Amino acid sequence: MSGHEADHPMSATPIILADGVTKRFGTNQVLTRVTLPVMERDVVCIVGPSGSGKTTLLRCFALLELPSEGRILMEGTPISTAEPDRAIKTAARAVRSEIGMVFQHFNLWPHMSVLENLIEAPLRVKKMPRDQAIAMAEKLLAKVDLADKRDAYPARLSGGQQQRVAIARALAMSPKVLLFDEATSALDPELRREVLIVMRQLALEGMTMLVVTHEMGFARHVGTRTVFMDRGEIVEEAPGAAFFDAPKTERAKRFLQQFEEE
Amino acid sequence: MFKYQFRWDTVWGSFDFLMSGLQMTLIVSAATLVLAMIGGLIIALLDMSRFRALRWIGVSIGEVVRNTPILVQLLWVYYVLPIVFGIRIEALVALIIGLALYQAAFISEVYRSGIQSVPKGHVEAAQVLGLSPLQSFRRIVLPQAIKMTLPPLASNFVQLIKFSSLGAVISVSEITRRGMELSATNFRPLETFTFIAVVYFLICWPLAMGIRFWERRLQNR
């Protein structure tokens, strides 16, 4: 816990912060008092065995799950608690689209073309003029190297292409932080690379990112901070590569061993 | 049977009479489908309501309708409603109301499964991007759900064409009734009812085949 306070001066406010978040589904406790700040330009990678609560934590940040205890704060303002009052709900609605999310299974809307997927939220939520939204969408598609697919439907695209469209769709709302939920896990190995390249590019451009991943290479080389979770708790966190070179806990060492054997 | 002298001319001679019945059959089926689609939506909304009392009403209508014979429902609407409300109901109106109520109970299930066929992730994607629940329903859920409900709704239309023959019992002059009237005067039930069965088949079979083809295309998409 002392790690991040040393890295960032106390005065800086995290872009998003999980503050003592506990999550239970029925009697099953998935998260136990997790506190995790994400500072501007941070690329925080959450790693850990499956069932460790990584995805649930991310979904709490994305406001898709309410914490059972604790709070989620965005730039110091509470936006989610167990029983959000009116003020918190209003605050959540105001910042909702500033927290982007990329899903494991892309979740593109199949009845809309690539372009329509990208402009839907800017048009409806930001009330952006149509020509402006289209111009921006085309720029984003060029950025993820899919300019020629603007009129294609998602079903015609490979998984890697779909995920790149999903990233562009999230970027279209100019989020302050982008959450990635195992964004490459559903892809064949040869398609993962093209998605990871886009993610690395975003990191280099200074995008604030919170990345749940099994890609240890990405966490080591692109992440600014690695968070190791196990059984609903943050067990260890360290800057970028330090976690991989010198894991402190027994659980982390055991977890990393599996990847050496591969 | 072999000595039977077919007299198809008795049918051809009343062709227009029978076809006016067919016209009534199609009008009843179409009007009923429209009403049943609206009624089905109301029942579906009741079923999914936040209020327990409303859910209970929706579920009860569905259970009663699905677990009593349609002919009894029809007779009930035609004979009982006038007693309860003290008004005269035209046989045609009673037929449409009775059939629509019956079909609405099934169509509400069609809507529900259409909505449930849309993956949760599509809605979550909309939510994360800031779309309101209403926007997400209108723009993401509904267009996909409608595509899934169209073939079953078309199947319901085929069913209604067949069920509308029950109108004969309460003397609505659709094609089956016309056949009964004709065979009572020409004494030729074999030709008359065979012809009518063929007419039903020629309308329903191609529709059913078309729908099956349509559904397969939706699934392979």
Interface residues (C-beta under 8 A of the other chain):
Chain A: A62 L63 L64 R96 S97 I99 G100 M101 F103 H105 N107 L108 W109 P110 H111 E120 A121 R124 V125 A155 A166 R169 A170 M173
Chain B: P119 G121 H122 E124 A125 A126 Q127 V128 L129 G130 L131 Q135 R139 I140 P143 Q144 K147 R221
